[in-house]
Amino acid sequence: MAVGLMDIKGQYAALQDRIEAAVLDVLRSGRVILGPNVKGFEEDAAAYMGTAGAVGVANGTDGLTIALRALGVGHGDEVITVPFTFYATAEAIAQTGAMPVFVDILPDTLCIDPAAIKRALTPRTKAIMPVDLFGLPADADAVRAVAEPHGLPVVEDACQAWGATYDGRRAGSLGDMGVFSFFPTKNLGGYGDGGLVTAHSEVLVQRARELRFHGSKDKKTFTDIGFNSRLDELQAAILRIELEVIDEWNTRRAQVAVWYDEHLPREVLRPAVPQGLTHVYHLYVLRHPQRDAIAAACRERHVDCAAYYTRPLQLQPAFAELGHKVGDFPVTDAAAEQNLAIPMHPNLTEAQVQEVAAAVAAGLT
Ligand SMILES: *Cc1c(COP(=O)(O)O)cnc(C)c1O
C-alpha cells in the first residue's frame, strides 16, 4: 500500500460535516469579508497564543511583510534570518525594501544559530527573523538575549509550527511578533491561502490591522501604503473548527514521531527536540549522507518522500547580488544535501510507520 507524505483528504473526512455546515453558513449569511468568523478566529488565536491580538491576513508571506512593515522596516535596513527555510521568509524581507542577511543554522535543531546572529549585527540591522523549522521553535531565549541589548525586535516565522511550545509558551508568541501560514499543507491548514500576524503590543496589532487594509484606520483616510491582504471569512470559518482539534492532531503527529524513533534504522539522524520544547512535526525530516539512495528506495516502495530546500536561499538566483557561494553556511549546505521528509500526518498507523521504516532501511543496504 502506498503511504502519502500528507493526508489532506483524510483530515477533511474527519471534520467533513462540520466544515460543510460552517461553509454553507458563511455563503448564506452574505458576510464574506472580515465578518464574525475572522473576528472569532482572531480572538481564539490570540487567546491560544497569549498575545495582545492576532490579525488574519491573506497568506503567510504577506503576514511576514506586514509584520516587518508594522515594525518600520524598509529601504536601507537589514533583517537577519536563515537560508535554510522556505523562500518566502527572505522574500518578505526583500518586499519591504530591506536586505536579508543570512546566518547559519545549528546542526542539531536546524534553527538559527544565536552566536551567528551576534556576528552579523551592523548599524543597519532592524530586526531578527528566526524560523520555527519543520514545527520546532527556534531557541527564542537565546535569540532574545542577542536582540534585546540592541533594542532589536524579533519576528518569529512560525508558519510551520502552530501549537509547538518553548518552555510552556506557544510558537507565534515567542518574539515581538509572530506569523502563521494556513497553506493547506501546514499542520494547521485551510482550504486555500490564509495567514495570521500576532503581536504582544496593542500598537503593533493595530498597525498590522491597518496595513492589511490599505494602510487605513477607518476605510476613509489612507495614511500609509498598505496591502489588500485579508483572511477570507470562509477560511476563518473552517480554521475555527480545526482549532478545536489541532492539539489532538499535533499529539497524534508526536506519537507518529515516537514510532519512527523506534522503527527507523539506527544510523538515520532523527529530528532533535531540545529539553523544554515540543515539536509539532509539520514535517518529519530525517538526515543521512545517503539521502538520495533512501529516497529512491522509498519511491520504489510507493512511500512518499521529499527533500526540502535543496538549493538554500543564499544560492537562489534572486539573492545572487548578496554574493554568497557554497561553503558560506556549511551547516545549511549539509542539511540541504542530507534531509528527507517522510510521511507525517495525524492518521498514520504504526503499521504504516513500519512500512516507511522498512523502505528507509532498504535504501541503506
Ligand atoms: C509556508 C511558509 C511561508 C509562507 O506562507 P504562505 O502562506 O505560503 O505565503 C513562510 N515561511 C515559512 C517557513 C513557511 O513554511
The ligand as a MOL file (V3000), in Angstrom:
LIG
                    3D

  0  0  0     0  0            999 V3000
M  V30 BEGIN CTAB
M  V30 COUNTS 15 15 0 0 0
M  V30 BEGIN ATOM
M  V30 1 C 4.6690 28.3890 4.1780 0
M  V30 2 C 5.7160 29.2600 4.7050 0
M  V30 3 C 5.7150 30.6430 4.4680 0
M  V30 4 C 4.7570 31.3170 3.5340 0
M  V30 5 O 3.4350 31.0670 3.7820 0
M  V30 6 P 2.3440 31.2410 2.5930 0
M  V30 7 O 1.0480 31.1670 3.3050 0
M  V30 8 O 2.5590 30.1330 1.6400 0
M  V30 9 O 2.5710 32.5770 1.9710 0
M  V30 10 C 6.6970 31.4040 5.0770 0
M  V30 11 N 7.6480 30.8520 5.8530 0
M  V30 12 C 7.6870 29.5230 6.0890 0
M  V30 13 C 8.7630 28.9670 6.9780 0
M  V30 14 C 6.7450 28.6860 5.5080 0
M  V30 15 O 6.8140 27.3570 5.7230 0
M  V30 END ATOM
M  V30 BEGIN BOND
M  V30 1 1 1 2
M  V30 2 1 2 3
M  V30 3 2 2 14
M  V30 4 1 3 4
M  V30 5 2 3 10
M  V30 6 1 4 5
M  V30 7 1 5 6
M  V30 8 2 6 7
M  V30 9 1 6 8
M  V30 10 1 6 9
M  V30 11 1 10 11
M  V30 12 2 11 12
M  V30 13 1 12 13
M  V30 14 1 12 14
M  V30 15 1 14 15
M  V30 END BOND
M  V30 END CTAB
M  END
